[in-house]
């Protein structure tokens, strides 16, 4: 479960929690790196797939949109 609490850096700052645990940038990066490696392994660019860039593109689209939309999820088959 993902939840948020107000942060202290700005009025819109939010601290992110997953299952009650505050997620740090380092932890987020470690998880993303593993997801990237998984995509590279399962869908290698050498076979014409997008590999880890599929994940990066998904994240980029969600960030630009400002949330994870149903349209983006459907586009990426998630």
Backbone as CSV, one residue per row, in Angstrom:
resi,resn,N_x,N_y,N_z,CA_x,CA_y,CA_z,C_x,C_y,C_z
1,UNK,0.829,-1.170,0.000,0.000,0.000,0.000,0.883,1.247,0.000
2,UNK,0.577,2.192,-0.866,1.330,3.439,-0.932,0.530,4.517,-0.216
3,UNK,1.225,5.251,0.647,0.585,6.362,1.354,1.553,7.538,1.395
4,UNK,1.019,8.691,1.752,1.797,9.927,1.757,1.536,10.696,3.038
5,UNK,2.558,11.407,3.479,2.424,12.327,4.607,3.076,13.637,4.193
6,UNK,2.616,14.744,4.743,3.220,16.024,4.394,4.702,16.055,4.763
7,UNK,5.501,16.611,3.845,6.919,16.798,4.100,7.163,18.192,4.632
8,UNK,8.424,18.556,4.783,8.742,19.861,5.371,9.522,20.777,4.433
9,UNK,9.784,20.352,3.198,10.625,21.128,2.291,9.865,22.207,1.524
10,UNK,8.568,22.017,1.344,7.723,22.999,0.658,6.268,22.672,0.977
11,UNK,5.356,23.587,0.646,3.944,23.317,0.954,3.392,22.047,0.295
12,UNK,3.895,21.702,-0.883,3.390,20.516,-1.590,4.279,19.295,-1.428
13,UNK,5.293,19.370,-0.568,6.212,18.251,-0.332,5.456,17.089,0.312
14,UNK,5.710,15.890,-0.204,5.080,14.692,0.368,6.151,13.635,0.605
15,UNK,6.040,12.960,1.717,6.895,11.819,2.026,6.131,10.574,1.593
16,UNK,6.810,9.691,0.874,6.176,8.497,0.315,6.474,7.297,1.204
17,UNK,5.419,6.551,1.514,5.535,5.335,2.314,4.978,4.162,1.516
18,UNK,5.650,3.012,1.583,5.142,1.767,1.012,5.044,0.781,2.161
19,UNK,3.819,0.321,2.402,3.561,-0.586,3.525,4.117,-0.027,4.834
20,UNK,3.935,1.263,5.034,4.345,1.909,6.278,5.815,2.274,6.355
21,UNK,6.590,1.961,5.310,8.027,2.243,5.301,8.313,3.430,4.386
22,UNK,9.002,4.453,4.899,9.367,5.596,4.082,10.374,5.167,3.012
23,UNK,10.071,5.480,1.758,10.945,5.113,0.652,11.927,6.253,0.384
24,UNK,13.208,5.925,0.413,14.261,6.897,0.136,14.632,6.839,-1.341
25,UNK,15.225,7.908,-1.872,15.657,7.925,-3.271,16.548,6.720,-3.582
26,UNK,17.459,6.400,-2.669,18.379,5.274,-2.882,17.603,3.977,-3.059
27,UNK,16.607,3.752,-2.224,15.804,2.531,-2.317,14.993,2.512,-3.614
28,UNK,14.443,3.639,-3.965,13.684,3.740,-5.206,14.589,3.427,-6.392
29,UNK,15.792,4.016,-6.409,16.739,3.778,-7.497,17.135,2.305,-7.569
30,UNK,17.374,1.677,-6.426,17.741,0.261,-6.415,16.627,-0.596,-7.008
31,UNK,15.394,-0.290,-6.683,14.262,-1.038,-7.225,14.144,-0.813,-8.730
32,UNK,14.298,0.430,-9.167,14.204,0.737,-10.594,15.309,0.022,-11.372
33,UNK,16.518,0.017,-10.835,17.626,-0.685,-11.499,17.292,-2.161,-11.663
34,UNK,16.705,-2.774,-10.654,16.354,-4.200,-10.758,15.247,-4.417,-11.783
35,UNK,14.228,-3.560,-11.785,13.183,-3.662,-12.801,13.788,-3.505,-14.203
36,UNK,14.723,-2.560,-14.360,15.395,-2.333,-15.635,16.139,-3.595,-16.074
37,UNK,16.892,-4.189,-15.148,17.620,-5.425,-15.455,16.660,-6.539,-15.852
38,UNK,15.533,-6.642,-15.154,14.536,-7.661,-15.486,14.038,-7.479,-16.914
39,UNK,13.729,-6.231,-17.287,13.251,-5.951,-18.645,14.326,-6.279,-19.678
40,UNK,15.570,-5.948,-19.357,16.684,-6.262,-20.261,16.819,-7.770,-20.457
41,UNK,16.627,-8.521,-19.392,16.749,-9.979,-19.443,15.582,-10.612,-20.207
42,UNK,14.376,-10.169,-19.911,13.187,-10.782,-20.506,12.914,-10.298,-21.927
43,UNK,13.253,-9.047,-22.207,12.941,-8.436,-23.503,14.183,-7.735,-24.062
44,UNK,15.210,-8.513,-24.424,16.498,-7.931,-24.822,16.428,-7.138,-26.132
45,UNK,17.191,-6.065,-26.163,17.261,-5.246,-27.373,17.876,-6.038,-28.523
46,UNK,18.705,-7.010,-28.212,19.328,-7.831,-29.258,18.300,-8.629,-30.057
47,UNK,17.117,-8.805,-29.481,16.038,-9.512,-30.181,14.973,-8.537,-30.697
48,UNK,15.303,-7.246,-30.662,14.387,-6.246,-31.203,13.402,-5.663,-30.213
49,UNK,13.514,-6.037,-28.952,12.631,-5.491,-27.925,13.199,-4.184,-27.373
50,UNK,12.424,-3.499,-26.577,12.853,-2.226,-25.987,13.721,-2.413,-24.753
51,UNK,13.693,-3.608,-24.163,14.498,-3.847,-22.972,14.119,-2.905,-21.837
52,UNK,15.124,-2.457,-21.106,14.892,-1.579,-19.960,14.341,-0.220,-20.330
53,UNK,14.538,0.187,-21.588,14.008,1.491,-22.014,12.487,1.509,-21.977
54,UNK,11.866,0.337,-22.053,10.407,0.227,-21.918,9.978,0.773,-20.562
55,UNK,10.685,0.363,-19.525,10.403,0.847,-18.173,10.652,2.346,-18.072
56,UNK,11.786,2.801,-18.597,12.132,4.221,-18.528,11.083,5.057,-19.248
57,UNK,10.640,4.601,-20.406,9.607,5.332,-21.150,8.298,5.381,-20.375
58,UNK,7.937,4.262,-19.749,6.725,4.213,-18.929,6.811,5.219,-17.779
59,UNK,7.914,5.204,-17.073,8.092,6.121,-15.943,8.067,7.571,-16.428
60,UNK,8.753,7.840,-17.543,8.786,9.199,-18.083,7.377,9.695,-18.418
61,UNK,6.578,8.848,-19.069,5.209,9.238,-19.415,4.372,9.515,-18.169
62,UNK,4.504,8.667,-17.156,3.752,8.873,-15.912,4.176,10.178,-15.237
63,UNK,5.470,10.453,-15.228,5.967,11.686,-14.603,5.457,12.915,-15.340
64,UNK,5.498,12.876,-16.659,5.015,14.021,-17.443,3.511,14.229,-17.256
65,UNK,2.767,13.135,-17.154,1.313,13.211,-16.954,0.980,13.662,-15.526
66,UNK,1.858,13.334,-14.585,1.627,13.715,-13.192,0.958,12.633,-12.362
67,UNK,0.652,11.519,-12.997,0.083,10.370,-12.294,0.105,9.157,-13.225
68,UNK,-0.214,8.004,-12.666,-0.285,6.774,-13.453,-1.712,6.641,-13.955
69,UNK,-1.908,6.935,-15.230,-3.264,6.911,-15.779,-3.605,5.537,-16.361
70,UNK,-4.885,5.293,-16.475,-5.354,4.041,-17.083,-4.928,3.973,-18.546
71,UNK,-4.880,5.118,-19.217,-4.465,5.152,-20.620,-3.014,4.701,-20.752
72,UNK,-2.149,5.205,-19.879,-0.732,4.825,-19.919,-0.578,3.346,-19.561
73,UNK,-1.278,2.890,-18.546,-1.211,1.480,-18.170,-1.618,0.590,-19.333
74,UNK,-2.689,0.960,-20.007,-3.173,0.168,-21.145,-2.147,0.200,-22.270
75,UNK,-1.563,1.363,-22.543,-0.572,1.501,-23.609,0.603,0.540,-23.392
76,UNK,1.000,0.374,-22.115,2.138,-0.467,-21.795,1.729,-1.889,-21.396
77,UNK,0.453,-2.194,-21.527,-0.027,-3.544,-21.238,0.096,-3.926,-19.771
78,UNK,-0.129,-2.952,-18.897,0.023,-3.188,-17.450,-1.305,-3.127,-16.727
